[in-house]
């Protein structure tokens, strides 16, 4: 039996000080990148732009999207699954606030990470890209 893989897009959003924005979904403990699953026929950039509006209420700056690669890890919130994420660095505009299923957001310094529960993909692949 092949391993079950959830395919998503994820955003690496940084502030002027180099801190990285992480979110935690309602009912979960792990912090991760904003993002989510693509709708049928949706491109990575379209899916990421939609998810950012839904989750954080801000908008991706059109020309800021930079592909960082595709990474795979154990899924944080779905036992028995792996997650494969196409990760993009993006800039955003507008007020950022938790919306939809997002319960909490934090800005973390990738050079001095606070003691939080990080999703494996975030901890092992995305945060090292921010160093």
ChimeraX commands (.cxc) that place a marker at each C-alpha (Angstrom):
marker #1 position 0.00,0.00,0.00 radius 0.5
marker #1 position 1.38,3.39,-0.90 radius 0.5
marker #1 position 1.73,6.00,1.78 radius 0.5
marker #1 position -1.04,8.57,1.94 radius 0.5
marker #1 position 0.21,12.03,0.94 radius 0.5
marker #1 position -1.58,15.35,1.36 radius 0.5
marker #1 position -0.46,17.87,-1.26 radius 0.5
marker #1 position -0.47,21.52,-0.17 radius 0.5
marker #1 position 1.00,24.92,-0.89 radius 0.5
marker #1 position 2.66,26.85,1.93 radius 0.5
marker #1 position 3.87,30.42,2.38 radius 0.5
marker #1 position 7.09,31.62,3.96 radius 0.5
marker #1 position 6.16,35.13,5.10 radius 0.5
marker #1 position 8.83,37.28,6.78 radius 0.5
marker #1 position 8.73,40.71,8.34 radius 0.5
marker #1 position 11.35,43.47,7.98 radius 0.5
marker #1 position 13.28,41.98,10.90 radius 0.5
marker #1 position 13.49,38.53,9.30 radius 0.5
marker #1 position 10.93,36.94,11.61 radius 0.5
marker #1 position 8.74,34.20,10.12 radius 0.5
marker #1 position 4.94,34.10,10.44 radius 0.5
marker #1 position 3.52,30.80,11.71 radius 0.5
marker #1 position -0.08,29.84,12.38 radius 0.5
marker #1 position -1.86,27.22,14.49 radius 0.5
marker #1 position -5.19,25.82,13.39 radius 0.5
marker #1 position -8.07,25.54,15.84 radius 0.5
marker #1 position -7.98,22.27,17.80 radius 0.5
marker #1 position -4.31,21.55,17.02 radius 0.5
marker #1 position -1.02,22.22,18.79 radius 0.5
marker #1 position 1.55,22.51,15.97 radius 0.5
marker #1 position 2.60,25.82,14.40 radius 0.5
marker #1 position 3.12,25.81,10.64 radius 0.5
marker #1 position 3.19,27.97,7.54 radius 0.5
marker #1 position -0.03,29.52,6.29 radius 0.5
marker #1 position -1.38,27.71,3.23 radius 0.5
marker #1 position -3.47,24.72,2.35 radius 0.5
marker #1 position -4.79,22.39,-0.31 radius 0.5
marker #1 position -5.34,23.42,-3.92 radius 0.5
marker #1 position -8.88,23.48,-5.29 radius 0.5
marker #1 position -9.46,21.52,-8.52 radius 0.5
marker #1 position -7.68,23.23,-11.41 radius 0.5
marker #1 position -6.08,25.84,-9.17 radius 0.5
marker #1 position -2.45,26.86,-9.66 radius 0.5
marker #1 position -0.04,27.00,-6.73 radius 0.5
marker #1 position -0.03,30.80,-6.70 radius 0.5
marker #1 position -3.82,31.05,-6.96 radius 0.5
marker #1 position -4.26,28.54,-4.12 radius 0.5
marker #1 position -1.72,30.29,-1.94 radius 0.5
marker #1 position -3.26,33.70,-2.59 radius 0.5
marker #1 position -6.75,32.37,-1.71 radius 0.5
marker #1 position -5.55,30.62,1.44 radius 0.5
marker #1 position -3.70,33.75,2.67 radius 0.5
marker #1 position -6.85,35.86,2.29 radius 0.5
marker #1 position -8.99,33.19,4.00 radius 0.5
marker #1 position -6.58,32.48,6.86 radius 0.5
marker #1 position -5.01,35.89,7.52 radius 0.5
marker #1 position -7.14,38.53,5.79 radius 0.5
marker #1 position -4.18,40.04,3.93 radius 0.5
marker #1 position -3.17,39.76,0.27 radius 0.5
marker #1 position -0.11,38.33,-1.46 radius 0.5
marker #1 position 1.80,41.06,-3.25 radius 0.5
marker #1 position 1.53,40.02,-6.90 radius 0.5
marker #1 position 5.16,40.08,-8.00 radius 0.5
marker #1 position 6.63,38.82,-4.72 radius 0.5
marker #1 position 6.07,35.06,-5.13 radius 0.5
marker #1 position 9.34,33.08,-5.21 radius 0.5
marker #1 position 9.39,29.27,-5.38 radius 0.5
marker #1 position 11.59,27.70,-2.68 radius 0.5
marker #1 position 11.05,24.05,-3.55 radius 0.5
marker #1 position 8.90,21.05,-2.74 radius 0.5
marker #1 position 9.36,19.29,0.59 radius 0.5
marker #1 position 7.83,16.23,2.23 radius 0.5
marker #1 position 7.44,15.32,5.88 radius 0.5
marker #1 position 5.19,13.55,8.37 radius 0.5
marker #1 position 1.85,15.38,8.59 radius 0.5
marker #1 position 1.43,17.28,11.87 radius 0.5
marker #1 position -2.33,16.88,12.27 radius 0.5
marker #1 position -3.26,13.79,10.22 radius 0.5
marker #1 position -1.90,10.53,11.72 radius 0.5
marker #1 position -0.72,8.05,9.10 radius 0.5
marker #1 position -0.28,10.75,6.45 radius 0.5
marker #1 position 2.64,12.61,4.96 radius 0.5
marker #1 position 2.42,16.15,3.66 radius 0.5
marker #1 position 4.09,17.31,0.43 radius 0.5
marker #1 position 4.30,21.08,0.26 radius 0.5
marker #1 position 5.24,23.40,-2.56 radius 0.5
marker #1 position 6.76,26.25,-0.54 radius 0.5
marker #1 position 6.86,29.85,-1.73 radius 0.5
marker #1 position 8.33,32.97,-0.17 radius 0.5
marker #1 position 5.74,35.74,-0.47 radius 0.5
marker #1 position 5.26,39.31,0.67 radius 0.5
marker #1 position 1.84,40.38,1.90 radius 0.5
marker #1 position -0.02,43.66,2.20 radius 0.5
marker #1 position -2.84,44.67,4.50 radius 0.5
marker #1 position -3.60,43.87,8.12 radius 0.5
marker #1 position -2.68,40.35,9.22 radius 0.5
marker #1 position -5.03,38.65,11.69 radius 0.5
marker #1 position -6.13,35.05,12.35 radius 0.5
marker #1 position -9.30,34.17,10.37 radius 0.5
marker #1 position -11.26,31.03,9.45 radius 0.5
marker #1 position -9.71,27.95,11.08 radius 0.5
marker #1 position -6.64,29.82,12.40 radius 0.5
marker #1 position -6.68,30.11,16.18 radius 0.5
marker #1 position -3.28,31.70,16.75 radius 0.5
marker #1 position -0.43,33.31,14.84 radius 0.5
marker #1 position 3.10,34.10,15.97 radius 0.5
marker #1 position 6.19,35.76,14.53 radius 0.5
marker #1 position 9.33,33.74,15.31 radius 0.5
marker #1 position 13.02,34.47,14.83 radius 0.5
marker #1 position 14.44,31.48,12.91 radius 0.5
marker #1 position 17.85,32.14,14.54 radius 0.5
marker #1 position 16.39,31.93,18.09 radius 0.5
marker #1 position 13.27,29.77,17.96 radius 0.5
marker #1 position 10.94,29.91,20.94 radius 0.5
marker #1 position 9.86,26.66,22.61 radius 0.5
marker #1 position 6.76,25.89,20.54 radius 0.5
marker #1 position 5.32,22.76,18.97 radius 0.5
marker #1 position 6.37,23.01,15.29 radius 0.5
marker #1 position 4.94,20.93,12.46 radius 0.5
marker #1 position 7.68,18.58,11.19 radius 0.5
marker #1 position 7.66,20.21,7.73 radius 0.5
marker #1 position 8.07,23.66,9.28 radius 0.5
marker #1 position 10.79,22.58,11.72 radius 0.5
marker #1 position 12.82,20.41,9.34 radius 0.5
marker #1 position 12.46,22.18,6.00 radius 0.5
marker #1 position 10.88,25.63,6.02 radius 0.5
marker #1 position 12.46,27.36,9.02 radius 0.5
marker #1 position 16.00,26.40,7.87 radius 0.5
marker #1 position 15.25,28.21,4.58 radius 0.5
marker #1 position 14.70,31.40,6.57 radius 0.5
marker #1 position 18.18,31.43,8.14 radius 0.5
marker link #1:1,2 radius 0.2
marker link #1:2,3 radius 0.2
marker link #1:3,4 radius 0.2
marker link #1:4,5 radius 0.2
marker link #1:5,6 radius 0.2
marker link #1:6,7 radius 0.2
marker link #1:7,8 radius 0.2
marker link #1:8,9 radius 0.2
marker link #1:9,10 radius 0.2
marker link #1:10,11 radius 0.2
marker link #1:11,12 radius 0.2
marker link #1:12,13 radius 0.2
marker link #1:13,14 radius 0.2
marker link #1:14,15 radius 0.2
marker link #1:15,16 radius 0.2
marker link #1:16,17 radius 0.2
marker link #1:17,18 radius 0.2
marker link #1:18,19 radius 0.2
marker link #1:19,20 radius 0.2
marker link #1:20,21 radius 0.2
marker link #1:21,22 radius 0.2
marker link #1:22,23 radius 0.2
marker link #1:23,24 radius 0.2
marker link #1:24,25 radius 0.2
marker link #1:25,26 radius 0.2
marker link #1:26,27 radius 0.2
marker link #1:27,28 radius 0.2
marker link #1:28,29 radius 0.2
marker link #1:29,30 radius 0.2
marker link #1:30,31 radius 0.2
marker link #1:31,32 radius 0.2
marker link #1:32,33 radius 0.2
marker link #1:33,34 radius 0.2
marker link #1:34,35 radius 0.2
marker link #1:35,36 radius 0.2
marker link #1:36,37 radius 0.2
marker link #1:37,38 radius 0.2
marker link #1:38,39 radius 0.2
marker link #1:39,40 radius 0.2
marker link #1:40,41 radius 0.2
marker link #1:41,42 radius 0.2
marker link #1:42,43 radius 0.2
marker link #1:43,44 radius 0.2
marker link #1:44,45 radius 0.2
marker link #1:45,46 radius 0.2
marker link #1:46,47 radius 0.2
marker link #1:47,48 radius 0.2
marker link #1:48,49 radius 0.2
marker link #1:49,50 radius 0.2
marker link #1:50,51 radius 0.2
marker link #1:51,52 radius 0.2
marker link #1:52,53 radius 0.2
marker link #1:53,54 radius 0.2
marker link #1:54,55 radius 0.2
marker link #1:55,56 radius 0.2
marker link #1:56,57 radius 0.2
marker link #1:57,58 radius 0.2
marker link #1:58,59 radius 0.2
marker link #1:59,60 radius 0.2
marker link #1:60,61 radius 0.2
marker link #1:61,62 radius 0.2
marker link #1:62,63 radius 0.2
marker link #1:63,64 radius 0.2
marker link #1:64,65 radius 0.2
marker link #1:65,66 radius 0.2
marker link #1:66,67 radius 0.2
marker link #1:67,68 radius 0.2
marker link #1:68,69 radius 0.2
marker link #1:69,70 radius 0.2
marker link #1:70,71 radius 0.2
marker link #1:71,72 radius 0.2
marker link #1:72,73 radius 0.2
marker link #1:73,74 radius 0.2
marker link #1:74,75 radius 0.2
marker link #1:75,76 radius 0.2
marker link #1:76,77 radius 0.2
marker link #1:77,78 radius 0.2
marker link #1:78,79 radius 0.2
marker link #1:79,80 radius 0.2
marker link #1:80,81 radius 0.2
marker link #1:81,82 radius 0.2
marker link #1:82,83 radius 0.2
marker link #1:83,84 radius 0.2
marker link #1:84,85 radius 0.2
marker link #1:85,86 radius 0.2
marker link #1:86,87 radius 0.2
marker link #1:87,88 radius 0.2
marker link #1:88,89 radius 0.2
marker link #1:89,90 radius 0.2
marker link #1:90,91 radius 0.2
marker link #1:91,92 radius 0.2
marker link #1:92,93 radius 0.2
marker link #1:93,94 radius 0.2
marker link #1:94,95 radius 0.2
marker link #1:95,96 radius 0.2
marker link #1:96,97 radius 0.2
marker link #1:97,98 radius 0.2
marker link #1:98,99 radius 0.2
marker link #1:99,100 radius 0.2
marker link #1:100,101 radius 0.2
marker link #1:101,102 radius 0.2
marker link #1:102,103 radius 0.2
marker link #1:103,104 radius 0.2
marker link #1:104,105 radius 0.2
marker link #1:105,106 radius 0.2
marker link #1:106,107 radius 0.2
marker link #1:107,108 radius 0.2
marker link #1:108,109 radius 0.2
marker link #1:109,110 radius 0.2
marker link #1:110,111 radius 0.2
marker link #1:111,112 radius 0.2
marker link #1:112,113 radius 0.2
marker link #1:113,114 radius 0.2
marker link #1:114,115 radius 0.2
marker link #1:115,116 radius 0.2
marker link #1:116,117 radius 0.2
marker link #1:117,118 radius 0.2
marker link #1:118,119 radius 0.2
marker link #1:119,120 radius 0.2
marker link #1:120,121 radius 0.2
marker link #1:121,122 radius 0.2
marker link #1:122,123 radius 0.2
marker link #1:123,124 radius 0.2
marker link #1:124,125 radius 0.2
marker link #1:125,126 radius 0.2
marker link #1:126,127 radius 0.2
marker link #1:127,128 radius 0.2
marker link #1:128,129 radius 0.2
marker link #1:129,130 radius 0.2
marker link #1:130,131 radius 0.2
view
